[in-house]
Amino acid sequence: MGKVQIFQISLRDSRVVYSPGESLCGTVTVRTTAALQYKAIKVSCVGTCGVSNKVNDTSWNVEESYFNSTFSLADKGILQPGDHSFPFQFILPTSAPTSFEGPFGKVIHQLRAVIETRRLSKDYKSNLPFYILRPLDLNEIPEIEQLSCASATKKFSYKLVKSGQVMLSVTSDLRGYVVGQAIQIHTEVENKSGRDTGAIVACLIQKVAYKSKRCVYDLRTIAEVEGAPVKAWKHAVWNEQILVPALPHSILQGCNLIHIDYYLQVTVKSPEVSVTLPIYIGNISVNQARLGPQLSLRHMPSAVVPSAPPADDGPSSSSQPMDNVSIPTKCHSQQQPHAPFCYAPELSFPESQNEEPEVLGSPSHPTLCLSTGTTVPYFAEGSVVPVATASRLILPPEYSSWGYPYDAPPSYEQSCSSTDVPNGNST
C-alpha cells in the first residue's frame, strides 16, 4: 500500500449485527510509514440492493439505495509516520431492510473509508460489511393466529375408466412461526378407490422473487417429511411437524426488489394432488393470549373442514366401507444424525459479547444459527444481544446446489379456488 501500511475499519465491541435505528460506532485506523499528504479522510455508511437476471452477477440490472451518509474524519493535512485513529458514529435509519444474499440479488450494508490524496496519486480505500436484522412481529399480520386449512380432490382413472377419487385435506395450527418453532401439520386422506395412492410428502418451501427486467423466482425445498401410501378404501390421518430452521424473515420489509415467501405444501404423489398453504416466518412469535379461543380446536383433528365439497364418487365407490387408519412416517429430512439445523428455543444465550469464539460451541453456549440467504446470525427465540461469529453458513438440505427457478407456488386465493381438480390420469 505504499506509505500506508494499515488502513482498516473496526466496529465497537466487534459487533456484526445491528437493528434499524441503532447507533453504529467504530474507528478508522491508519498506520503510515512516511508522511502522507491528503485532501480529506472520509467514512461512509451505505445500504443498497442490487438485482440481476443472471446467477451471481455483480453487474446489477436494477438497484435501489436505502441510505448513504458520509462523515468527514479529517480535512486537508499531513499524516505523520505512525498510528492514527479516527472515531465515527452513524444512526441507522429505522426503514433499513434486513441484510440478504441470494443468487440473483443482495441487500448489502457496509462502511467505506477513503483517504483522498493529491492529484495524480491513487486514493486509499477500505470496506467493512455489517448486517442489519429488522424484526418482524408476527402479531402485526392480520389473522396470523388462525388455523390454515385447504383441501383438494383428484380422480383415479385407468384407460379412461373412472375408478374412484382421493380427497386431501391439510390444516396447520398457525399461519406464522419463529425459528425453532414446530409447524404442526394435520393431514387427512380419503381414498375412495380400489387402488393404493402414492406416498404423501409435506415440504417447507421458500420462494424468493427478484424484481428486475423480468421477475425471477428462486424456489427451494427447505425441509421435507414423507409418509406412507394410503391403501384402497381407507380414510387415513397423518399428524406430523416440521421445525423451522434458521431462515430469513418473510417479506423482507423495506426492500422493493426482493420478496421472500414461505409455503407449506402437502402432496399425494399418485394420483398427483397437492395443497399449498402460505405461512409467515418472523422473529417475534404469535402472542399466546391470541391463541386462547382456538386452543380447543387445535387439539381436535376432527375439526378439519374441507374448503370444497367432494366431487361425485361414482357408483363404483358408494357401496364400499371406509376404514380409518394412521399414516406412518417413512423419512424426515430433519431427523438425520448430522442434519445441518440448530434448534435451541429453550436454551439461553450468553449476555456478554466478550466470550471467545471457540466457547460458543460448548453445551453452555450453543452454536449460533446462521440464516440461509444471509450471513447474519439468526437466534432461535427471545431478545438476544448478537455476538461476532466466524462460523460458516449452516445450510438446509438441497439449499447449497442451485437449479433453474421453478414456477412460483399458487397464492392462498388460488389454492382455495382450485380445490376441485378435474379428472386426470394416475401416475
N, C-alpha and C positions, 0 to 999 in steps of 0.2 A: 504493500500500500504506500510505498514511498516514505514520506515524512510521518505519515500516520500509522502507528503500529497497532493500536486498538481503537475501534470505533463501534460501540455497541449500545443497545438499548436494554434496560432492565426494568422490571416492574417491582413495586414494593411487595415484599414477602413472597416473591416469585409466584404470584398468582397467575393463573391461566384462564379462569372463567369469571365472568362478571355478569351482573344483571343490568338491564336498562335503567338509566337514571343514576347509576352509581358513579362515584368518583374514581378515576383511573390515575394513579400516581406512579411516577417512576423517575429514572435518571438516565441521562445520556452521558456516557463515559468516553473520553478521548485521551489517548496516550500518543504523544508526538516525540520523535527522535531529534527533530530540529525545529527551529522557529517556522511557523506556518502562518502566512498572511491570509486572511479570509474576509469575504464581504458580509457573510451572515452565517449563523448556525441556527437551523430551524428543526422543529419536530412537528409532524402532522399526525392526526388521528383520523383514519379513513375507514368508512364502511361502504362496500359496494356489492353488487350482484351481477354476474355475467352468465349468459345462456347461449349455447350453440346447438346446432343440429348434428354435430359430429361428436363422437366419443372422445373425451379427454382433450378437447380442443380449447386452447387458451386464447384463440382469436374469436372473441365473442361476437355473435350476431346482434344481440340486444344487451344493453347494460342499464342499470339504474343505480343511483347514488343515494345513500341514506344520511351520511354526514361526512364532512370534510373540514376539519378545523386545524389551523396552523398556529403554533406558538413559537415566537422568536426567542431563542435562548441567548444569543449574543449578536451584536451589530458591529460590523467592521472593526477589525483589530488584528492582533497577532497572538497566536497561541505559542507560548514559550515551551521549550522541551520539558516533558514531564506529564503528569496525570492531571486531567481536568474533569470536573463533574458538573453537570447542569441539570437541576431538578425541573420537573414539569408536572402539570396536572390538567386533566380534561374531565368534563362531566359528560357522560354518555347520554344520548337522547333517550327519552322514555319510549320512543317509537321504533327503536332499533330491533331488527328481527334476529332470531336465533341463527348462529353460525351453522352452515350446512355445506357439505361437499358431495356432489353426485357426478355421474359420468357425463351429464350434459350441462351442468351448471354448478355454480358455487355462490354462497353468501360468505364473503370474506371481510373480516375486521382486522386491521393491522395499524401499527405505528411505523412511520417513515421519518428517518432523520437524515439531514443533509448538511454538509459543510460546503458552502458556496465559496469557491476560491476565485483567484484573479482571472482575468480574461485570458483565454487560450490554455488555461490549466484545467484539468479534469476535477469535477466535484467528487466529494466522498459521500457515499450513501450507505445507509444501514436500515434494515427492515426487521420488525418483530411482530408476528401474528399473535392475536389474543382472541378469546372466544366469548360470545355472548349467549347466555341461556335465558330466554324470555319465558316466564311462567305462563302456563295455560291452565286456567282454573276451569275444570270441567263443569262446575256448578253454574257457570255463566252460559252454558249451552242449553237451549230450551229442551225440556222433556228428556234430559240426559239420564234420569233415574228410571225411566220407563223400561218395561220389558220390550225386547225387539223380536218380532215374530213374523214369519212368512212361510208360505207353502207353495208347492208346485206339483204337477202331476205329469205322468208320461205313460203312454200306452205301449204295451208289448205287442209286437206283430211279427208274424212269421209267414213269409210268402204271401203277403198282403192279407193274411187272415188275422183278425184280432184275437189275442189270447189273454186279454186282461189288462190291468193297469197297475202302476205303482204311484203312491202318493207320498211325498216327502214334506214333513213339517219340521221347522227348526225354530228354536227360541234361545235367545241369550239373556242372561239375567240383568244386564245393564246395556247402555249404549256408549259408555265411556269408562276407561280404565287408566291406571297408572302403572309404571314399571314395577314388576314383581307381583302384580295382582293377577288372579286367575280368572280367565273368561270361562264362565260356566255355560256349557252347551247342552241343551236338551233336544234330542232328535227323535222323531217318530217316523218309521217307515211302514206303510201299509201295502203289502204285496198281494194284490187281488188278482193273481195269475197263477198258472200252473208251472211257471218257470222261476228258478232262483235268480236273484239280482246279482250284480257285480258287487265288489267291495264298496264301502262307504268311506269317504275321506273328508275331513274337516281341515281347513287351512286358514292361517292368518296371513293376509296378503297386504303388501304395501304398494301403493300406486303413487308415483311422483310424476307430476305434469310439469314440463318445461315449456314455457310460452315464448317461442322465438318466431321466425318467419312462418313456421308451421308448428303446431303443438305436438311435442314428442312425449310419449308415455313410457315410463320405465316401471314395469310390473314385476314384482318379486314375491316368491313364497317365503315367508319368514319362519313359519313353523307349520308342522303337518302331523296329523294323527289319523290312523287308518283303522277302521272297524271291519268286522267280518261281513260277508254277504247275508242277505235275508232269504230264507227258504220260501218256497212256494206256499201261498195261503197262510202267511204269518203276519202278525202285527208286532213289529219289533220296536223296542225302546233302547236308545243309546245315550247315556249320560257321560260326558267327557269334559275335560278342561284343557285350556292352553294357557300357559304362563306367559305374560307379556315380557319380552326381553327388553334390553336397553335399546330404545329406538328414539329417533327424533319425534317431536310432538306433531300432532295433526295440524294442518292448515298452514304452518309457517307464517305466523302473524307478522304483518308489516312488510312482507315481500310480495310483489305483484307478478313476479316472473316464475316463481316456483311454488307449487301447491302440493301438499302431502295429504293423502287419504289412506285410510285403512279399512279393510273389509274382512268379514268372517264369511267364508264360503264353504258350504257343505254340498258334496256331490255324490250321487249314486252313479257308479261307472257304467252299469248296464241294467236297464236302458238308461242312457245318459240324461239325468235330470239334476238340476242344480238350484240352490237357493243362496242368494248373496245378501248379507246384512251389513250395512255401513256402521262402523264404530269409530270412536274418537280415542286418542291416546294423549294424555296430558301429564302434568306433574302435581296437580292438586286434585285429590280424589273426590268423588261424589260424597257429599255430606250424608252421614248415616241417618240424620233426622229426616231427610227427604225420602229415605227408603222405607220408613215406617208403614205407610199404608199398603206397600207392596210386599212386605215380608211373607205374609201367609201365601201369597200367590207364587213366590219364588220357590217354595218348598212343596208345591203341588204340581208334579209333572202332568197330571191330567188336565191342567188349566190351559194347555196348548190349544189354541183355536185356529184352524186353517183360515187364511185370508180369502179363500175362494171355495165354493162347494165342489166336491169331487165330480169328475166327469162321469158320463154314463158307463157303467162297468160292462154292459152287455149281458146277454143271457147266460154265457158260459160260467160266470163267476157268482151269480146270485145265490146258488144253492150250496156253495162251499162254506164250511165254518172257518172262522178266523181264530188262530191260536196266538196268544200273547207270549212273546219271548224277549230276552235281553240280548243285545248285540255285544259280543266280546271285542275288546280292542286288540288288534294284531300288532301294531307297532306305533311308536311315538317318537318324533324327532328330538324331543326334549328329554328323553329318558336314556340317552346314550351315556356310557360311563364318562366320556370326556367331552360332553356336549359343551359348545362354546357359549354358554349362558351363565350369567351371575345373578342370582336372586337372593336378596338378603333383606326383606322388608322388616324382619323382626330384630335385626342387629343394629347396634349403634355405631356411628362412625366417629373417628377422632375429632375433637373440637379444636385441637391445636394444629396450626399449619407448620409447626417446627419438626414434625416427625420425619425421620429418614425415609426415603422412598422404599427401601428394601423391607421395612417392617409392615408395609401396607398389605402384604400378602399373608401375614400371620393370622391365626384364628381370631385374635382380638381386634385385628384391623383387616377386614375382608377386602379382597381385590376390588378395585373400582370397576364399575360397569362403564364401558365406552360405547357410544352410540354407533349404529351403522349409519353412514351418511355424514358423519362429522367426527372430529377428534375431540369433542367435548366430553368430559366425564359426566355420565348420567347416573344419578343415585337412585336407589330403589324407592325411598319414601322419606318424607319429612323435610324440614328445613336444615340443610347441611352446608357448612362452610366448605367451598371447594378447595382442594389441595392440589398441588402440582403432581403430575404423574408422567413417567416416561414409558408407561405400559403401551404395548401395541394394541391395535384395534381388535375387539372381540366380535367376530362376525358370525351370524347365524348360518344355518345350512343354506347352500346354494347362493349365498349373497356375494361371495368373492369372485364368482365367474359370471360375467355379464353376457346376456344374449340380446338379440334384437327385441325391442319392446313389443309386447303383446297388446291387443286391444284392451281398452280400459274396462273394468267390470261395470255392470249396469248401475245406474243410480238407484237410490231407495225407491223412488217413484216407479222407475222402470221395472224393478224387481217385483213390486206389488201388482203391477199391471200385466205381468206375464206369468201369472201363477198357473194358468191352464195351458199347457203346452200341447200343440196339435200332434196328431199321430206321426210316428217316426219309426224307422227300422231299428231293431235292437242291435247292439254291438257285441 
